[in-house]
Amino acid sequence: MGAKDVKPTRSELIELKKKIKLSQSGHKLLKMKRDGLILEFFDILNKAKDVRAELDKAYEVANKKIGIANAVDGIITVKSTAFALQNIPQIELESRNIMGVVVPKIESSSVRKSIEERGYGILGTSSYTDEAADAYEKLVEKIIVAAEIETTMKKLLDDIEKTKRRVNALEFKVIPELQESMNFISLRLEEMERENTFRLKKIKG
């Protein structure tokens, strides 16, 4: 709605002033939220860099260990050892709130196990298979942490973009249009006031 589409009345002027005040207040709060989310994002980004490097390293170590275990104990033995596992890791997905953005919190249990808990007998396998199992347990733990952090980053980025669009809409469209309408009404009311004063003087004259 353009400035000239509004009714040039005092009640409309009061209403516009209220809308401008409310929009400016909303704009200020959204800017604070946007800036807060950006700070949170960069804080998590630093953690993500470390986790990604640790994940890559854990993957490299696990691949190396499984290669050695396959060579020493044989692929069939290693595979049958893996199938012996009964107690699989339990993953619980919860959530937490970062400045209005709901992000995942992943809790896991039973990832790291003792040799007894892995369900295979130590006879027929060497320490290389145990080392491979240990390396893959560490890798799974890193994957869980990375999944939580990277999903959180994506959700924060999405909300930062959404908040930026709302801030820009208020700053460059909504508030200027309301102010333009308010200025139009103020000028129109002044003109009407002058016209009435001129008319009264003419009648008196």
TAJO-V432675 format. One record per helix or strand of 2 or more residues. SS is the DSSP state (helix for helix, strand for strand). FROM is the first residue (numbers start at 0). TO is the last residue. Records with the same first field share a line. If there is no record, write none. Layout:
# TAJO-V432675
SS->FROM-TO + FROM-TO
This chain:
# TAJO-V432675
helix->2-4 + 9-72 + 74-82 + 115-117 + 126-203
strand->89-97 + 100-108
